[in-house]
Amino acid sequence: MSRGWDVEVHQNRYLGEGDTEMQAVVTVSARDDGQPEFRPPGAEVLLVDCSTSMRYPPTKIAAARRAAAAAIRALPDGVGFAVVRGTERADLAYPLQPGLAVASDETRAAAVAAVERFVAVGGTAMGTWLECARTLFASAPDAVRHAILLTDGNNQSQSAESLRRELDACEGQFVCDARGIGDGWQRAELVEIGRVLRGSVDSVVRDEDLVDDFRALMAAALAKVIPSARLRIGVTEQTTLRFVKQVWPSEYDLTSRCVPDGDGKAVLSLGSWSAGETREFQLAVEVSADTPEYGSDRMLAWVEVDGAADSAVPLLAHWTHDPVAPTLVDPKVRRYTMHAELSEALVNADEAYAAGDHARAAREWGQAVEIATRTNNKEVLRRLARVVDTTGETVQLRPEVTRSELLNLLVSTVSNVGDEPRDARPAPPPDTKPAICPHCQNPNPSGARFCEECGETLAGGAA
């Protein structure tokens, strides 16, 4: 297991008169000291949609067979695994008896043979597939437990409430990466699976890309060495936790997943981790308006990895009469705020397009292009380029765009595919004069070369 944890808070702690909200980005890293580590056993379950819709076109079920076989072949000896054929029920395709098989040349070959016999007949009830995975993982409580769920449709054979109840039962038991194929799956369903089970969400536009995607998912899962971790968040008197979101590598609002732990504390399950892995979380707290203390730091909240008391870090507030200091936004907070705006623009564009309002859709996609350019989100820009043409003065929808491409773009911000967190620059002290942008009048940290709001070059910026 990893030797320890590093936790950092990025914030501008200065508040002005009447300010009551403080936002911060918390970076959590599982420490990797380069020493040999105990590696817990691994457990993998593949949940493969074999509903009737996977038959049309036939390339979908064929791609699912090939991807599942590739994932099975990537399993090292000794890993526990199972393959589930998902329809309106969950059928254990391999092993034939309930439980996890142990990966070996013999069991891998037998599992691949079972996958190659998959046919697409039946409905879709993803909650039953997840219940089957939960039951299978119960036999490996000390393992790093991971599932891959592949679907091409919506949860039509099961009520939404049944799926929610099963997700609640599975939370903290295993991590699940959800993947969509084709053009009939529902974004909301896959995002909820990824959110509750702390996995990634994405899709493939070309069926033949599924094999490489499954291989990458399996490689990432096999690198995990910490079966589970939890984040503990505490607030002081007269302070309330407004929200907590994971913002990297996946973007999920996890406020409702926090479990109260008494005395203003909440615990959040984080799933399994690799040594050296980093994730970032955005927090907002609200403090009573009648309790400002000018001229000194005040702790509003604290964050730590559960069980690692040396990882605890505070969220501070410092009320000041200086008019400039409270207006400066920490770069990491600004970055993820802009990323939320990018997600909103993509959702708005998709809704407008579905409603037939292509002019509004183009405007929203144009806004997405602008934000992705400013944040240097190359993967979102790549996916946008398949949907819109930006070579002219205005953004135009490409005539040949498919629903599969639109869905692939829609989930691109959920798991921040290809996007890396950037080092944050600390907010300047209150006596440092900001660089005011001549274009939009936004205050920027002293010495900045470019405006964080509009991207314009600033006079006198640091080289």
VEXDREN-2710 file (C-alpha; in Angstrom, 1 decimal):
% VEXDREN-2710
k/r/px/py/pz
1/MET/0.0/0.0/0.0
2/SER/1.1/3.6/-0.6
3/ARG/3.3/5.0/2.2
4/GLY/1.1/8.1/2.8
5/TRP/-0.9/11.0/1.4
6/ASP/-0.2/14.6/0.4
7/VAL/-3.1/17.1/0.5
8/GLU/-2.8/20.7/-0.7
9/VAL/-5.4/23.6/-0.6
10/HIS/-5.5/26.2/-3.4
11/GLN/-7.5/29.3/-2.5
12/ASN/-7.5/33.0/-2.2
13/ARG/-8.3/33.3/1.5
14/TYR/-9.1/37.1/1.4
15/LEU/-12.8/38.1/1.8
16/GLY/-14.3/41.5/1.6
17/GLU/-17.0/43.1/3.7
18/GLY/-20.2/41.1/3.3
19/ASP/-18.5/38.1/1.7
20/THR/-19.6/34.8/3.2
21/GLU/-18.6/32.1/0.7
22/MET/-15.1/30.6/0.3
23/GLN/-14.2/28.3/-2.5
24/ALA/-11.0/26.2/-2.8
25/VAL/-9.5/23.4/-4.8
26/VAL/-8.0/20.5/-2.8
27/THR/-5.4/18.4/-4.4
28/VAL/-5.1/14.8/-3.0
29/SER/-2.1/12.6/-4.0
30/ALA/-1.3/9.1/-3.0
31/ARG/2.4/9.2/-2.2
32/ASP/4.8/7.1/-4.2
33/ASP/8.2/6.8/-2.6
34/GLY/9.5/4.4/-5.2
35/GLN/9.9/1.6/-2.7
36/PRO/8.4/-1.9/-3.3
37/GLU/4.9/-2.0/-2.1
38/PHE/2.5/-4.6/-1.0
39/ARG/0.1/-5.3/-3.9
40/PRO/-3.3/-6.4/-2.8
41/PRO/-5.1/-9.0/-5.0
42/GLY/-7.1/-7.7/-7.9
43/ALA/-10.7/-8.5/-8.9
44/GLU/-12.3/-7.7/-12.2
45/VAL/-15.8/-8.1/-13.5
46/LEU/-16.9/-7.3/-17.1
47/LEU/-20.5/-6.3/-17.6
48/VAL/-21.3/-6.6/-21.3
49/ASP/-24.6/-5.5/-22.7
50/CYS/-26.1/-8.3/-24.9
51/SER/-29.5/-6.8/-25.4
52/THR/-31.3/-7.0/-28.8
53/SER/-30.2/-3.5/-29.7
54/MET/-26.6/-4.6/-29.7
55/ARG/-27.5/-6.6/-32.9
56/TYR/-28.0/-3.5/-35.0
57/PRO/-25.6/-2.9/-36.6
58/PRO/-23.9/-6.2/-36.0
59/THR/-20.5/-4.4/-35.6
60/LYS/-21.6/-3.5/-32.0
61/ILE/-21.8/-7.0/-30.6
62/ALA/-18.8/-8.0/-32.6
63/ALA/-16.8/-5.1/-31.1
64/ALA/-18.1/-6.0/-27.6
65/ARG/-16.8/-9.6/-28.0
66/ARG/-13.4/-8.5/-29.2
67/ALA/-13.0/-5.8/-26.5
68/ALA/-14.1/-8.2/-23.7
69/ALA/-11.7/-10.8/-25.0
70/ALA/-8.8/-8.3/-25.1
71/ALA/-9.5/-7.3/-21.5
72/ILE/-9.5/-10.9/-20.4
73/ARG/-6.2/-11.6/-22.1
74/ALA/-4.7/-8.6/-20.3
75/LEU/-5.4/-10.1/-16.9
76/PRO/-2.3/-11.3/-15.0
77/ASP/-2.2/-14.7/-13.4
78/GLY/-3.8/-14.8/-10.1
79/VAL/-6.4/-12.0/-10.6
80/GLY/-9.9/-12.9/-9.7
81/PHE/-12.4/-12.2/-12.6
82/ALA/-15.8/-12.9/-14.0
83/VAL/-17.8/-12.0/-17.1
84/VAL/-21.5/-11.2/-17.0
85/ARG/-23.8/-11.3/-20.0
86/GLY/-26.2/-8.4/-19.4
87/THR/-29.8/-8.2/-20.6
88/GLU/-33.0/-7.8/-18.5
89/ARG/-31.1/-10.0/-16.1
90/ALA/-27.5/-10.8/-15.3
91/ASP/-26.2/-14.2/-16.5
92/LEU/-22.8/-15.3/-15.4
93/ALA/-21.0/-16.2/-18.6
94/TYR/-17.8/-17.2/-16.9
95/PRO/-17.1/-18.9/-14.6
96/LEU/-20.0/-21.3/-14.8
97/GLN/-20.4/-21.5/-11.1
98/PRO/-21.0/-18.4/-8.9
99/GLY/-17.8/-16.7/-7.8
100/LEU/-14.6/-15.4/-9.3
101/ALA/-12.3/-17.4/-11.4
102/VAL/-8.6/-17.1/-11.0
103/ALA/-6.8/-15.9/-14.1
104/SER/-4.5/-18.4/-15.7
105/ASP/-3.8/-19.6/-19.3
106/GLU/-6.6/-22.1/-18.9
107/THR/-9.3/-19.8/-17.4
108/ARG/-8.5/-16.9/-19.7
109/ALA/-8.9/-19.2/-22.8
110/ALA/-12.2/-20.6/-21.4
111/ALA/-13.5/-17.0/-20.7
112/VAL/-12.6/-15.8/-24.1
113/ALA/-14.4/-18.8/-25.6
114/ALA/-17.5/-17.9/-23.6
115/VAL/-17.4/-14.3/-24.8
116/GLU/-17.1/-15.4/-28.4
117/ARG/-20.5/-17.1/-28.0
118/PHE/-22.3/-13.9/-27.0
119/VAL/-25.5/-13.2/-28.9
120/ALA/-27.7/-10.1/-28.7
121/VAL/-31.1/-11.0/-27.4
122/GLY/-33.1/-9.4/-24.5
123/GLY/-33.7/-6.2/-22.7
124/THR/-31.5/-3.9/-20.6
125/ALA/-31.5/-3.7/-16.7
126/MET/-28.2/-2.4/-15.6
127/GLY/-29.1/-2.5/-12.0
128/THR/-29.2/-6.3/-12.1
129/TRP/-25.8/-6.4/-13.7
130/LEU/-24.4/-4.2/-10.9
131/GLU/-26.1/-6.4/-8.3
132/CYS/-24.4/-9.4/-9.8
133/ALA/-21.0/-7.6/-9.7
134/ARG/-21.6/-6.7/-6.1
135/THR/-22.3/-10.3/-5.2
136/LEU/-19.3/-11.5/-7.0
137/PHE/-17.0/-9.0/-5.3
138/ALA/-18.2/-10.0/-1.9
139/SER/-16.0/-13.0/-2.1
140/ALA/-12.9/-10.7/-2.4
141/PRO/-13.3/-8.1/0.3
142/ASP/-9.5/-7.3/0.5
143/ALA/-9.0/-7.0/-3.3
144/VAL/-8.9/-3.9/-5.5
145/ARG/-12.4/-4.3/-7.0
146/HIS/-13.1/-2.9/-10.5
147/ALA/-15.8/-3.4/-13.1
148/ILE/-16.3/-2.3/-16.7
149/LEU/-19.9/-1.7/-17.8
150/LEU/-20.6/-1.5/-21.6
151/THR/-24.0/-0.6/-22.9
152/ASP/-25.6/0.7/-26.1
153/GLY/-29.1/1.5/-24.7
154/ASN/-31.1/2.8/-21.9
155/ASN/-32.3/1.1/-18.7
156/GLN/-35.7/0.2/-20.2
157/SER/-36.2/-3.1/-18.4
158/GLN/-35.9/-1.6/-14.9
159/SER/-37.2/1.4/-13.1
160/ALA/-35.0/4.3/-12.4
161/GLU/-35.6/3.9/-8.7
162/SER/-34.4/0.3/-8.8
163/LEU/-31.2/1.4/-10.5
164/ARG/-30.6/4.1/-7.9
165/ARG/-31.2/1.7/-5.0
166/GLU/-28.6/-0.7/-6.5
167/LEU/-26.1/2.1/-7.0
168/ASP/-26.5/3.1/-3.4
169/ALA/-25.8/-0.5/-2.4
170/CYS/-22.7/-0.7/-4.6
171/GLU/-21.2/2.6/-3.5
172/GLY/-17.9/2.0/-1.8
173/GLN/-17.9/-1.7/-2.8
174/PHE/-16.2/-1.4/-6.2
175/VAL/-15.2/1.2/-8.8
176/CYS/-17.0/1.0/-12.2
177/ASP/-16.0/2.5/-15.5
178/ALA/-19.0/3.0/-17.8
179/ARG/-18.8/3.0/-21.6
180/GLY/-21.4/3.8/-24.3
181/ILE/-21.3/2.4/-27.8
182/GLY/-23.6/3.3/-30.6
183/ASP/-26.1/6.2/-30.5
184/GLY/-28.9/5.0/-28.2
185/TRP/-27.4/5.1/-24.7
186/GLN/-28.4/7.8/-22.2
187/ARG/-25.8/10.2/-20.9
188/ALA/-27.6/10.7/-17.6
189/GLU/-27.6/7.0/-16.7
190/LEU/-23.9/6.4/-17.4
191/VAL/-22.9/9.6/-15.6
192/GLU/-24.8/8.5/-12.5
193/ILE/-23.1/5.1/-12.6
194/GLY/-19.7/6.8/-12.9
195/ARG/-20.5/9.4/-10.2
196/VAL/-21.8/7.0/-7.5
197/LEU/-19.2/4.3/-8.3
198/ARG/-16.3/6.8/-8.8
199/GLY/-15.4/5.6/-12.3
200/SER/-14.8/7.2/-15.6
201/VAL/-17.5/7.7/-18.3
202/ASP/-16.8/7.8/-22.0
203/SER/-17.9/6.4/-25.3
204/VAL/-16.5/5.3/-28.6
205/VAL/-17.5/6.7/-32.0
206/ARG/-16.0/3.9/-34.0
207/ASP/-16.8/0.4/-32.8
208/GLU/-13.3/-0.7/-33.7
209/ASP/-11.9/1.6/-31.1
210/LEU/-13.5/-0.3/-28.2
211/VAL/-10.7/-2.8/-28.0
212/ASP/-8.0/-0.2/-27.3
213/ASP/-10.3/1.5/-24.8
214/PHE/-10.9/-1.7/-22.8
215/ARG/-7.2/-2.4/-22.8
216/ALA/-6.5/1.0/-21.4
217/LEU/-9.2/0.6/-18.7
218/MET/-7.8/-2.7/-17.7
219/ALA/-4.2/-1.4/-17.5
220/ALA/-5.3/1.5/-15.3
221/ALA/-7.3/-0.8/-13.0
222/LEU/-4.4/-3.2/-12.6
223/ALA/-2.2/-0.3/-11.5
224/LYS/-4.3/0.3/-8.4
225/VAL/-2.6/-0.6/-5.2
226/ILE/-5.0/1.0/-2.6
227/PRO/-8.3/-0.9/-2.5
228/SER/-10.2/2.1/-1.0
229/ALA/-9.7/5.5/0.5
230/ARG/-12.0/8.1/2.0
231/LEU/-11.9/11.9/2.3
232/ARG/-12.9/13.5/5.6
233/ILE/-14.2/17.0/5.5
234/GLY/-14.9/19.0/8.7
235/VAL/-16.4/22.5/9.2
236/THR/-16.1/24.8/12.2
237/GLU/-19.0/26.4/14.0
238/GLN/-21.1/28.8/12.0
239/THR/-19.7/27.3/8.7
240/THR/-21.7/25.1/6.3
241/LEU/-20.4/22.9/3.5
242/ARG/-22.2/24.1/0.4
243/PHE/-20.8/21.6/-2.1
244/VAL/-17.9/19.3/-2.8
245/LYS/-17.1/18.2/-6.4
246/GLN/-14.5/16.0/-7.8
247/VAL/-13.1/18.1/-10.7
248/TRP/-10.2/15.9/-11.9
249/PRO/-9.8/13.4/-13.4
250/SER/-13.6/13.0/-13.5
251/GLU/-16.0/15.8/-12.9
252/TYR/-18.8/14.9/-10.5
253/ASP/-20.9/16.7/-7.9
254/LEU/-20.4/14.5/-4.9
255/THR/-22.2/16.7/-2.3
256/SER/-25.1/14.2/-1.9
257/ARG/-22.6/11.3/-1.5
258/CYS/-21.1/12.7/1.6
259/VAL/-22.0/10.7/4.7
260/PRO/-22.4/12.7/8.0
261/ASP/-20.0/11.6/10.6
262/GLY/-21.0/13.9/13.5
263/ASP/-19.7/17.2/14.8
264/GLY/-19.9/18.9/11.4
265/LYS/-17.8/16.2/9.7
266/ALA/-18.6/14.3/6.5
267/VAL/-16.9/11.3/4.9
268/LEU/-16.7/10.7/1.2
269/SER/-15.7/7.4/-0.4
270/LEU/-13.0/7.8/-3.1
271/GLY/-12.6/4.3/-4.4
272/SER/-9.3/2.6/-5.3
273/TRP/-6.0/4.5/-6.1
274/SER/-2.7/4.0/-7.7
275/ALA/0.6/5.0/-6.0
276/GLY/1.4/8.5/-7.2
277/GLU/-2.2/9.1/-8.4
278/THR/-3.6/12.7/-8.0
279/ARG/-7.2/13.8/-7.9
280/GLU/-8.6/17.3/-7.3
281/PHE/-11.8/18.4/-5.5
282/GLN/-13.5/21.8/-5.5
283/LEU/-15.2/22.8/-2.2
284/ALA/-17.4/25.7/-1.2
285/VAL/-18.3/26.6/2.4
286/GLU/-20.7/29.3/3.7
287/VAL/-19.9/31.2/6.9
288/SER/-22.3/33.2/8.9
289/ALA/-22.3/36.9/7.8
290/ASP/-22.1/38.2/11.4
291/THR/-18.8/36.5/12.3
292/PRO/-16.1/38.2/10.2
293/GLU/-12.8/38.8/12.0
294/TYR/-10.7/41.4/10.2
295/GLY/-7.0/41.3/10.1
296/SER/-6.3/37.6/10.9
297/ASP/-6.7/34.2/9.4
298/ARG/-9.7/32.1/10.5
299/MET/-10.1/28.4/9.8
300/LEU/-13.5/27.6/8.2
301/ALA/-13.0/24.0/7.4
302/TRP/-10.4/21.2/7.1
303/VAL/-9.8/18.3/4.9
304/GLU/-7.8/15.1/5.3
305/VAL/-7.6/11.5/4.0
306/ASP/-9.4/9.3/6.5
307/GLY/-6.9/7.5/8.7
308/ALA/-4.0/9.8/7.7
309/ALA/-4.1/12.5/10.4
310/ASP/-0.8/14.0/9.1
311/SER/-2.6/14.9/5.8
312/ALA/-5.0/17.4/7.4
313/VAL/-5.1/20.9/5.8
314/PRO/-7.2/23.9/6.7
315/LEU/-9.4/26.2/4.5
316/LEU/-8.8/29.7/5.7
317/ALA/-10.6/33.0/5.6
318/HIS/-9.0/36.5/6.1
319/TRP/-11.4/39.4/6.0
320/THR/-9.8/42.6/4.7
321/HIS/-10.8/46.1/3.9
322/ASP/-8.5/46.0/0.9
323/PRO/-10.8/46.4/-2.2
324/VAL/-8.5/44.4/-4.5
325/ALA/-7.4/41.3/-2.7
326/PRO/-10.8/39.6/-2.5
327/THR/-11.4/40.0/-6.3
328/LEU/-8.4/37.8/-7.2
329/VAL/-9.5/34.3/-8.0
330/ASP/-7.1/31.4/-7.4
331/PRO/-6.0/30.0/-10.8
332/LYS/-7.1/26.4/-10.0
333/VAL/-10.5/27.6/-8.8
334/ARG/-10.9/29.7/-12.0
335/ARG/-9.8/26.8/-14.2
336/TYR/-12.4/24.4/-12.8
337/THR/-15.1/27.1/-12.8
338/MET/-14.4/27.6/-16.5
339/HIS/-14.5/23.8/-17.0
340/ALA/-18.0/23.8/-15.4
341/GLU/-19.0/26.5/-17.8
342/LEU/-17.7/24.4/-20.7
343/SER/-19.8/21.4/-19.5
344/GLU/-22.9/23.6/-19.3
345/ALA/-22.3/24.9/-22.8
346/LEU/-22.0/21.4/-24.3
347/VAL/-25.2/20.3/-22.5
348/ASN/-27.1/23.4/-23.6
349/ALA/-25.9/22.9/-27.2
350/ASP/-27.1/19.2/-27.2
351/GLU/-30.5/20.2/-25.8
352/ALA/-30.9/22.9/-28.4
353/TYR/-29.9/20.7/-31.2
354/ALA/-32.3/18.0/-30.1
355/ALA/-35.1/20.6/-30.0
356/GLY/-34.3/21.6/-33.6
357/ASP/-32.9/25.0/-32.6
358/HIS/-29.7/24.7/-34.6
359/ALA/-28.8/28.4/-34.4
360/ARG/-28.7/28.3/-30.6
361/ALA/-26.8/25.0/-30.7
362/ALA/-24.2/26.6/-32.9
363/ARG/-23.9/29.6/-30.4
364/GLU/-23.4/27.2/-27.5
365/TRP/-20.9/25.1/-29.3
366/GLY/-19.1/28.4/-30.2
367/GLN/-19.0/29.2/-26.5
368/ALA/-17.6/25.7/-25.8
369/VAL/-14.9/26.3/-28.5
370/GLU/-13.9/29.6/-26.9
371/ILE/-13.7/28.1/-23.3
372/ALA/-11.8/25.0/-24.5
373/THR/-9.3/27.1/-26.3
374/ARG/-8.7/29.4/-23.3
375/THR/-8.2/26.4/-21.0
376/ASN/-6.1/24.5/-23.6
377/ASN/-8.4/21.5/-23.5
378/LYS/-7.1/19.8/-26.6
379/GLU/-9.2/16.6/-26.3
380/VAL/-12.5/18.6/-26.1
381/LEU/-11.4/20.7/-29.0
382/ARG/-10.6/17.5/-31.0
383/ARG/-14.1/16.2/-30.4
384/LEU/-15.7/19.5/-31.1
385/ALA/-13.9/19.6/-34.5
386/ARG/-15.8/16.4/-35.5
387/VAL/-19.1/18.2/-34.8
388/VAL/-18.6/21.8/-35.8
389/ASP/-16.6/23.8/-38.4
390/THR/-14.7/26.7/-36.9
391/THR/-12.7/27.8/-40.0
392/GLY/-15.1/30.7/-40.7
393/GLU/-16.2/33.7/-38.6
394/THR/-19.0/31.7/-37.0
395/VAL/-19.2/28.2/-35.8
396/GLN/-21.2/26.0/-38.2
397/LEU/-22.5/22.5/-37.5
398/ARG/-21.0/19.9/-39.9
399/PRO/-23.7/18.3/-42.1
400/GLU/-22.4/14.8/-41.7
401/VAL/-22.4/14.7/-37.9
402/THR/-23.8/11.6/-36.2
403/ARG/-25.6/11.1/-32.9
404/SER/-22.7/8.9/-31.8
405/GLU/-20.3/11.8/-32.3
406/LEU/-22.6/14.2/-30.4
407/LEU/-22.8/11.8/-27.4
408/ASN/-19.0/11.4/-27.5
409/LEU/-18.6/15.1/-27.3
410/LEU/-21.3/15.4/-24.5
411/VAL/-19.3/13.2/-22.1
412/SER/-15.9/14.6/-23.0
413/THR/-15.9/16.9/-20.0
414/VAL/-17.2/14.4/-17.5
415/SER/-13.9/12.5/-17.3
416/ASN/-11.7/15.4/-18.5
417/VAL/-10.3/13.1/-21.1
418/GLY/-6.7/14.1/-22.1
419/ASP/-6.8/17.1/-19.7
420/GLU/-4.1/17.5/-17.1
421/PRO/-4.4/19.6/-13.9
422/ARG/-2.1/22.6/-13.9
423/ASP/0.1/23.9/-11.2
424/ALA/-1.6/26.7/-9.4
425/ARG/0.0/30.1/-8.7
426/PRO/-0.7/31.4/-5.2
427/ALA/-2.9/34.4/-4.8
428/PRO/-0.8/37.5/-4.2
429/PRO/-0.8/39.2/-0.8
430/PRO/-3.1/42.2/-0.4
431/ASP/-0.4/44.7/-0.9
432/THR/0.5/43.4/-4.4
433/LYS/-1.0/45.5/-7.2
434/PRO/-2.9/43.3/-9.7
435/ALA/-2.4/43.6/-13.5
436/ILE/-5.6/45.1/-14.8
437/CYS/-6.6/43.9/-18.3
438/PRO/-7.1/46.8/-20.7
439/HIS/-9.6/44.7/-22.7
440/CYS/-12.0/43.4/-20.0
441/GLN/-10.8/45.2/-16.9
442/ASN/-10.3/41.8/-15.1
443/PRO/-7.7/42.0/-12.2
444/ASN/-4.9/39.4/-12.7
445/PRO/-2.0/38.4/-10.4
446/SER/1.0/40.7/-10.6
447/GLY/3.4/39.7/-13.4
448/ALA/0.8/37.7/-15.4
449/ARG/1.5/37.6/-19.1
450/PHE/-2.1/37.0/-20.2
451/CYS/-5.5/37.8/-18.8
452/GLU/-7.1/34.8/-17.1
453/GLU/-10.5/36.0/-18.2
454/CYS/-10.2/36.9/-21.9
455/GLY/-6.7/35.8/-22.8
456/GLU/-5.5/39.2/-24.0
457/THR/-1.7/40.0/-23.6
458/LEU/-1.0/42.1/-20.6
459/ALA/1.5/45.0/-20.7
460/GLY/4.6/44.4/-18.5
461/GLY/3.9/40.8/-17.9
462/ALA/6.6/38.5/-16.7
463/ALA/8.6/36.7/-19.5
END
